[in-house]
């Protein structure tokens, strides 16, 4: 495969709730597809701090604190409401949100197409606030309303990994399995 010159088209968003994230390792629940990806906008978090000596920038320290941004979806699926924000659905099909239910962190996986091949991403430890509720009345045309998640992405506790993504030399086997489990490097 050749290396991409450009990228476009977000799709194939998936998540896997984190079951444990300790110094011994991170475990994930099953991978779940989230249809209706509209946009993703993530900015790096961290700082570059110069140290001056001898009248010059003698040393430059940098920090990597992950990413923050938004994921816009056509709609948040009911299963994601339960898996990530602990909402419950009763026998009558009514979904309930309760105070003091802890949120779950999750891995976020997605695909961005390119002119030569797709790039597959996994962010290992994401947090998101509850989705906002917003809508507006229909006028002459119906315009779909979307849901936006505010994301904070941080390193895993065990190994400090933040993200992985495929390249033009990634094997077909890795690409094929990308959305079946959370990718982990094998020694």
TAKATA-V461157 format. One line per field, one symbol per residue. phi: phi as a letter, one per 20 degrees, with the letter a starting at -180 (. if undefined). A space follows every 10 residues. Layout:
phi=???
This chain:
phi=.effeccamf alfcbbfeeb bcfeqcccff fcfcfnfdbc cddfcqcdde ddblmcfebc dccddnbbrc cdcfaefgff gffedmfdde feneeddcfm efedfbedca ccfcfdafdd ccdfbdcbfg ffdbabffdf cedgedddde dcdcffffcm fdbcbfcfdf ffffffegee bffcfdf
